[in-house]
Structures are given as structure tokens and as C-alpha cells.
Amino acid sequence: CPQGQGLNYAVYDIAYAETDPRNILDLFLPADPGPWPLIIWIHGGGWKGGTKDTVPAQALGFLNRGYAIASVEYRLSDHPWPAPVADVKAAVRWLRANASNWSLDPDRFAAMGSSAGGHLAAMLGVTEGVGALEDLAQGNPGVSSGVQLVVDYYGPTDLLKMDEDTQAKGCPESALCHLCAGSPESLLVGCEGTLDTCADKAVEASPVTWVDSSDVPFLIVHGKSDCTVPTPQSGRLHTLLVEAGVSAQLVEVEGAGHNVNECSTYDTRAAVREFLDTQLRGCMPEAEPVYETIDQCMSGECSEEFETCKATEGCMDLEQCFRDNFGTAGYIASCINGIASTIVSPHKKLFDCAKPAGCYAMLQ
């Protein structure tokens, strides 16, 4: 696949509907000639928090591959279900109706999100044309709210069975009670009591309810150590999609918790690139580079952060401490103890890039 030229310019706080002040999105447009395929990023936050301003590097990095990025804000659980899904559907409609104005390809839209955002991305993938939900999406009637594929990072899929899955996974008793009154799931569906007293709404808000053979391809990523959204939730959705004849991949990441960076290992990032490129661009990305040393890996995967650290006095000394003690109990706190913030800050940027890229795995 041809490489892109990165970000050209960004446009912030575009209103896609007039229902609520949160009905806004940001557009990041690449320097390559369009029309571009579009990744629609949907933020997480348990449906009660989060913002469009926190697009992860794993999504923004696709600007370097010739993709445009839209980051969508939506009403939270203070406006209960189905307000959040109505909003993301309205955003997709607006983006498709205005595609020519921004040089977007309306036939190459991907929904991507994490946690609550993964849940809403999945809902986009399984509910196109569902009248009860489509009728609530404001603006651009007659324009499709569908996407061509979904990348779902550990989104809840079967709300009533989340506690069952938490127990089956052997998560600690301190793990969130999803059926409890006041849980994120109960707040999502506007339930004043326990979630099972609002079972009809919980079922309606679960992606597994809507799976059928017309659904778009899915790539589902979930950390094996995730006890916030238990890993079997993704397994449930994946199984139903496959049984319905839908193209679906499930990537479970060893040692990763409820965190995009932890889930974005070297192999996972390659799988996401291949999924998007083959499905939306009709091409196969080149094989990932093979690094022989950790310095080569950092230079190739985190070049800007690596060069900044090398240019900051004391930063590479801190990096050497991390390498010498990587994986030992309390090594991060021990290494940064007493180190000036002017050194810790650039090193943290390097570490946050290099760890999910798999560079530190070369030390093990």
C-alpha cells in the first residue's frame, strides 16, 4: 500500500446536529489527494465521560497512510439510551452527506472506538437500517448511517451478562458490578434500579442483539487481563458474527488490560493496518520491519520521541535505568524517583510509544 503524507490540517468543533452542544466532531485531513477513506473515532469513558479531544496515536497514525480521521463527541448517559447511538448515527450521516465538501469517500467509512466507544462502533456495524434507532438520528434523512467495517477495542457487547463474564474470567470481587444500580450500564439505559429491572433496554443496547448476516466485517481487540469489560464479552460478539456468516476477527492480547496502548502490540497494530487496508483500500500493507535491537525499534517506531529523548540531557540515562530493570517490581517508580520533570516528560512520551510498539519486549 502506498504511504501517506501525514496531516495537512484539522478542523475542530464542527456541529453535525443541533440536538445538544456535544453534537460536534473534529476532522483531521491528510496531505494526500482525496477522496480519502475515513476512520470515525468514538471515544470511551463508560458513556458518562470522555471527550473527542483524546484521539489515540493508534488512530491518528493512519493519517500517515492516507486516511482522514473524524473524532466524534456524543451525548452521555445523562441523556439515556438511545441518545448516544442516535448521535453517532447522526454524525455518520452528516459526514456522508458532506463528504464531497471535505474530499471524503462516502463508500469507505470505518468505525473505530474503545470501551464505550467500541460498543457504539459495534452498534453502528450491526444496526444500519434499524428503524427504531435510525428515526432518532437528527439530520440528513435518507442518508445512510452505515459504515463499511468496525474496529472494536474491548467494547461491551451483552450488557446483562457482563457480571457473569467477570466471574467466569476469575476477576477479583472488587471488579465493577455491572448489574448494580448506578453502574455505567444502568446509567446508560436510564435505569433507576438494578440493570435487570430494565432488561428490555439493556437488551436493546447490546450489540449481540442485532447481529445478522448483513453486518459489516469486524476486527475485535481485547486484552486478556481486562476486568473492566471482561474479555468474554468480545468472544460473545465474535461467535455470533461468525455463526451469522459475517467476516470477523478476534485478537486477544496477552497481558493487556483495559487500555488501548496495552492492546496495541506490534502484532495487533499490524492486524489493524492489514484489516483497514485490505477492506478499504484493496491493498496489502508491506511486511512489518524486523528490528534487531531496541534502539532500532525505537528509531523505526518512535523516531520523534526517540530523537527528543536523545537530545534531552539525562533522558537516555533514565531510559537505560528502564532497560536495566524492565519488568521488575516497582521499576518505573524507582527509576524516576528524584528525576526532574523536564527529563521524565520526554521519556514518558518515548516509553508510551515504545512499549505498545513491542520495543521493550526485546529485553525479555
C-alpha positions as CSV (number, residue, x, y, z in Angstrom):
1,C,0.0,0.0,0.0
2,P,1.3,3.5,-0.8
3,Q,2.3,5.5,2.3
4,G,0.5,8.8,3.1
5,Q,2.0,12.2,3.7
6,G,0.5,12.8,7.2
7,L,-1.7,15.6,8.5
8,N,-2.4,18.6,6.2
9,Y,-4.8,20.4,8.5
10,A,-7.5,19.9,11.2
11,V,-10.9,21.5,11.7
12,Y,-12.4,21.5,15.2
13,D,-15.8,21.6,16.8
14,I,-17.9,21.1,13.6
15,A,-21.6,20.8,14.5
16,Y,-23.1,17.6,13.0
17,A,-26.5,18.1,14.6
18,E,-28.3,20.7,16.7
19,T,-29.7,18.5,19.5
20,D,-27.0,19.1,22.1
21,P,-23.7,21.1,22.5
22,R,-21.9,17.7,22.4
23,N,-23.1,17.1,18.8
24,I,-19.7,18.2,17.4
25,L,-16.8,16.5,15.8
26,D,-13.2,17.2,14.7
27,L,-11.8,16.4,11.3
28,F,-8.1,15.6,10.6
29,L,-7.4,15.7,6.9
30,P,-4.3,14.2,5.2
31,A,-2.0,15.9,2.7
32,D,-2.6,13.3,0.1
33,P,-5.0,13.9,-2.8
34,G,-8.5,12.7,-1.9
35,P,-11.1,11.4,-1.8
36,W,-9.9,9.7,1.4
37,P,-11.2,6.7,3.3
38,L,-12.4,7.8,6.7
39,I,-11.8,6.4,10.2
40,I,-14.5,7.6,12.6
41,W,-13.1,7.5,16.1
42,I,-15.6,7.2,19.0
43,H,-14.2,7.9,22.5
44,G,-14.7,5.8,25.6
45,G,-15.5,6.8,29.2
46,G,-18.2,4.5,30.4
47,W,-20.8,6.5,28.5
48,K,-20.6,9.1,31.3
49,G,-17.3,10.8,30.5
50,G,-14.7,11.2,27.8
51,T,-14.1,13.6,25.0
52,K,-13.4,13.8,21.3
53,D,-10.1,15.6,22.2
54,T,-8.4,12.3,23.2
55,V,-7.8,10.5,19.9
56,P,-5.1,7.9,20.4
57,A,-2.0,7.8,18.4
58,Q,-3.1,4.4,17.1
59,A,-5.9,6.1,15.2
60,L,-4.2,9.4,14.3
61,G,-1.3,7.4,12.9
62,F,-3.5,6.4,9.9
63,L,-3.0,10.0,8.6
64,N,0.4,8.7,7.5
65,R,-1.4,6.1,5.4
66,G,-3.7,8.4,3.6
67,Y,-6.8,8.1,5.8
68,A,-8.9,11.0,7.1
69,I,-9.9,10.9,10.8
70,A,-13.1,12.2,12.4
71,S,-13.4,12.2,16.2
72,V,-17.0,12.3,17.4
73,E,-18.5,13.7,20.6
74,Y,-21.9,12.4,21.7
75,R,-24.5,12.8,24.4
76,L,-23.5,10.9,27.6
77,S,-25.6,8.8,30.0
78,D,-27.2,11.9,31.5
79,H,-29.2,11.6,28.3
80,P,-30.0,7.9,28.5
81,W,-30.2,5.3,25.7
82,P,-30.7,5.5,22.8
83,A,-29.3,9.1,22.7
84,P,-25.6,8.1,22.3
85,V,-26.2,5.7,19.4
86,A,-28.6,8.2,17.8
87,D,-25.8,10.8,18.0
88,V,-23.1,8.7,16.4
89,K,-25.6,7.7,13.6
90,A,-26.3,11.4,13.1
91,A,-22.5,12.0,12.9
92,V,-22.0,9.3,10.2
93,R,-25.0,10.7,8.2
94,W,-23.5,14.2,8.4
95,L,-20.1,13.0,7.3
96,R,-21.5,11.1,4.4
97,A,-23.8,14.0,3.3
98,N,-20.9,16.4,3.4
99,A,-18.3,14.0,2.1
100,S,-17.6,15.9,-1.1
101,N,-17.0,19.1,0.8
102,W,-14.1,17.5,2.7
103,S,-12.8,15.2,0.0
104,L,-14.0,12.1,1.9
105,D,-15.0,8.8,0.2
106,P,-18.6,8.1,1.4
107,D,-18.3,4.4,0.5
108,R,-15.2,3.9,2.6
109,F,-16.1,4.6,6.3
110,A,-14.7,2.7,9.2
111,A,-16.0,3.0,12.8
112,M,-13.3,2.6,15.5
113,G,-13.6,3.1,19.2
114,S,-12.6,1.8,22.6
115,S,-14.7,0.6,25.6
116,A,-17.9,2.6,25.5
117,G,-16.7,3.9,22.1
118,G,-16.1,0.3,20.9
119,H,-19.7,-0.5,22.0
120,L,-21.0,2.4,19.9
121,A,-18.8,1.5,16.9
122,A,-20.2,-2.1,17.1
123,M,-23.7,-0.7,17.2
124,L,-23.0,1.2,14.0
125,G,-21.9,-2.1,12.4
126,V,-24.9,-4.1,13.4
127,T,-27.9,-1.7,13.3
128,E,-27.8,0.0,9.9
129,G,-31.5,0.5,8.9
130,V,-33.0,-0.4,12.3
131,G,-35.9,2.0,12.2
132,A,-36.3,2.3,16.0
133,L,-32.8,3.7,16.2
134,E,-32.5,5.4,12.8
135,D,-35.6,7.6,13.4
136,L,-33.9,9.2,16.4
137,A,-30.8,10.3,14.5
138,Q,-31.1,14.0,13.7
139,G,-30.5,15.5,10.3
140,N,-29.8,14.3,6.7
141,P,-32.8,11.9,6.4
142,G,-32.4,9.3,3.7
143,V,-28.6,9.3,4.1
144,S,-27.1,6.0,5.3
145,S,-25.7,5.9,8.9
146,G,-23.8,2.7,8.0
147,V,-20.1,2.1,8.0
148,Q,-18.1,-0.4,5.9
149,L,-16.2,-2.0,8.7
150,V,-15.7,-1.8,12.5
151,V,-12.6,-1.9,14.7
152,D,-13.8,-2.5,18.2
153,Y,-11.4,-2.2,21.1
154,Y,-12.9,-4.1,24.1
155,G,-16.5,-2.7,23.8
156,P,-19.3,-4.2,26.0
157,T,-21.5,-6.4,23.8
158,D,-24.0,-8.1,26.1
159,L,-24.9,-5.8,29.0
160,L,-26.9,-8.3,31.1
161,K,-24.1,-10.9,31.1
162,M,-21.1,-8.7,32.0
163,D,-21.1,-9.8,35.6
164,E,-21.4,-13.4,34.5
165,D,-18.4,-13.0,32.3
166,T,-16.5,-11.2,35.0
167,Q,-17.0,-14.2,37.3
168,A,-16.2,-16.7,34.6
169,K,-13.0,-14.9,33.9
170,G,-12.0,-15.1,37.6
171,C,-11.8,-11.3,38.1
172,P,-11.5,-10.1,41.7
173,E,-14.6,-9.3,43.7
174,S,-13.6,-5.6,43.5
175,A,-14.3,-5.6,39.8
176,L,-17.1,-3.3,38.8
177,C,-20.7,-4.6,39.5
178,H,-22.3,-4.1,36.1
179,L,-25.8,-5.1,37.2
180,C,-25.8,-2.8,40.2
181,A,-27.8,0.4,40.4
182,G,-25.6,3.3,39.4
183,S,-23.3,1.2,37.3
184,P,-22.2,2.7,33.9
185,E,-24.5,0.2,32.2
186,S,-27.5,1.1,34.4
187,L,-26.9,4.8,33.8
188,L,-26.6,4.2,30.1
189,V,-30.1,2.8,29.8
190,G,-31.6,5.2,32.4
191,C,-32.3,2.5,34.9
192,E,-33.0,3.8,38.5
193,G,-32.7,0.3,40.0
194,T,-30.5,-2.7,39.1
195,L,-29.9,-3.3,35.4
196,D,-32.0,-6.5,35.3
197,T,-35.1,-4.4,36.2
198,C,-34.6,-2.6,32.9
199,A,-33.8,-5.8,30.9
200,D,-35.6,-4.7,27.7
201,K,-33.5,-1.6,27.4
202,A,-30.3,-3.5,28.2
203,V,-31.0,-6.0,25.5
204,E,-31.8,-3.2,23.0
205,A,-28.5,-1.5,23.9
206,S,-26.4,-4.7,23.4
207,P,-24.7,-5.2,20.0
208,V,-25.2,-9.0,20.2
209,T,-29.0,-8.5,19.9
210,W,-28.7,-7.1,16.4
211,V,-26.3,-9.4,14.7
212,D,-27.4,-10.8,11.4
213,S,-25.8,-11.9,8.0
214,S,-26.0,-8.3,6.6
215,D,-23.4,-6.9,9.1
216,V,-20.1,-5.5,8.0
217,P,-16.7,-7.0,8.7
218,F,-15.4,-6.7,12.3
219,L,-12.0,-6.7,13.9
220,I,-12.3,-7.0,17.7
221,V,-9.3,-6.4,20.0
222,H,-9.5,-7.3,23.7
223,G,-6.9,-7.6,26.5
224,K,-6.8,-10.9,28.2
225,S,-6.3,-9.2,31.6
226,D,-9.2,-6.8,31.2
227,C,-11.6,-7.0,34.2
228,T,-13.3,-3.7,33.5
229,V,-15.0,-5.1,30.4
230,P,-14.4,-8.9,30.8
231,T,-12.8,-10.5,27.8
232,P,-15.6,-13.0,27.1
233,Q,-17.8,-10.0,26.1
234,S,-15.8,-9.8,22.8
235,G,-15.9,-13.6,22.4
236,R,-19.7,-13.5,22.6
237,L,-19.9,-10.9,19.7
238,H,-17.3,-12.7,17.7
239,T,-19.0,-16.1,17.9
240,L,-22.4,-14.7,16.8
241,L,-20.9,-12.8,13.9
242,V,-19.1,-15.9,12.6
243,E,-22.2,-18.0,13.1
244,A,-24.2,-15.4,11.0
245,G,-21.6,-15.7,8.2
246,V,-20.0,-12.3,8.9
247,S,-16.3,-11.8,8.4
248,A,-15.0,-11.3,11.9
249,Q,-11.6,-11.5,13.6
250,L,-10.9,-11.6,17.4
251,V,-7.5,-10.6,18.7
252,E,-6.9,-11.3,22.4
253,V,-3.8,-9.6,23.7
254,E,-1.8,-11.4,26.3
255,G,-1.2,-9.3,29.5
256,A,-3.2,-6.3,28.3
257,G,-5.8,-4.7,30.4
258,H,-8.5,-2.1,29.7
259,N,-6.1,0.1,27.8
260,V,-5.6,0.9,24.1
261,N,-1.8,1.3,24.4
262,E,-1.5,-2.1,26.1
263,C,-3.7,-3.7,23.4
264,S,-1.7,-2.1,20.6
265,T,1.2,-4.5,20.5
266,Y,3.4,-4.9,17.4
267,D,1.2,-7.8,16.1
268,T,-2.1,-6.1,16.9
269,R,-1.2,-2.9,15.1
270,A,-0.2,-4.9,12.1
271,A,-3.5,-6.7,12.2
272,V,-5.4,-3.4,12.3
273,R,-3.4,-2.0,9.4
274,E,-4.0,-5.1,7.3
275,F,-7.7,-5.1,8.1
276,L,-8.3,-1.5,7.2
277,D,-6.0,-1.5,4.1
278,T,-7.4,-4.7,2.6
279,Q,-11.0,-3.8,3.3
280,L,-11.0,0.0,2.5
281,R,-8.1,0.4,0.1
282,G,-7.9,-3.0,-1.6
283,C,-4.2,-3.4,-1.0
284,M,-2.0,-5.4,1.3
285,P,0.4,-3.4,3.6
286,E,4.0,-4.2,3.4
287,A,5.5,-6.7,5.9
288,E,6.4,-5.1,9.2
289,P,10.1,-4.2,9.6
290,V,12.2,-6.6,11.7
291,Y,14.4,-4.9,14.3
292,E,17.5,-6.5,15.8
293,T,18.0,-4.1,18.7
294,I,15.7,-2.0,20.9
295,D,17.4,1.2,19.5
296,Q,16.4,0.1,16.0
297,C,12.9,-0.5,17.2
298,M,12.6,2.9,18.9
299,S,14.2,4.7,15.9
300,G,11.7,3.0,13.5
301,E,8.5,3.1,15.5
302,C,9.0,6.2,17.7
303,S,11.6,8.3,15.8
304,E,10.4,11.7,17.0
305,E,10.2,10.7,20.7
306,F,13.5,8.8,20.5
307,E,15.4,11.8,19.0
308,T,13.8,14.2,21.5
309,C,15.0,11.9,24.4
310,K,18.5,11.6,23.0
311,A,18.6,15.4,22.7
312,T,17.5,15.9,26.3
313,E,20.3,15.7,28.9
314,G,19.7,12.8,31.3
315,C,16.8,11.3,29.3
316,M,18.8,8.4,27.9
317,D,20.3,7.7,31.3
318,L,16.7,7.3,32.6
319,E,15.9,5.1,29.6
320,Q,18.9,2.9,30.5
321,C,17.5,2.5,34.0
322,F,14.2,1.4,32.5
323,R,16.0,-1.1,30.3
324,D,18.2,-2.5,33.1
325,N,15.2,-3.0,35.4
326,F,12.3,-3.6,32.9
327,G,9.6,-5.9,34.3
328,T,10.9,-5.9,37.9
329,A,8.5,-4.8,40.7
330,G,8.2,-1.0,41.0
331,Y,10.9,-0.3,38.4
332,I,9.1,2.7,37.0
333,A,8.8,4.5,40.4
334,S,12.3,3.5,41.3
335,C,13.8,4.9,38.1
336,I,12.0,8.2,38.1
337,N,12.4,8.9,41.8
338,G,14.2,12.2,42.2
339,I,14.4,12.8,38.4
340,A,13.4,16.2,37.2
341,S,10.1,16.6,35.3
342,T,12.0,18.0,32.3
343,I,13.6,14.6,31.9
344,V,10.7,12.5,32.9
345,S,8.3,14.1,30.5
346,P,10.1,13.4,27.2
347,H,11.0,9.9,28.5
348,K,7.3,9.2,29.2
349,K,6.4,10.1,25.6
350,L,9.1,7.7,24.4
351,F,8.0,4.9,26.8
352,D,4.3,5.3,26.0
353,C,5.2,4.9,22.3
354,A,7.8,2.2,22.5
355,K,6.1,-0.2,25.0
356,P,3.0,-0.9,22.9
357,A,5.2,-1.0,19.8
358,G,6.9,-4.0,21.3
359,C,10.3,-2.5,21.6
360,Y,10.7,-3.4,25.3
361,A,9.7,-7.0,24.6
362,M,13.1,-7.3,23.0
363,L,14.6,-7.1,26.5
364,Q,12.8,-10.2,27.7
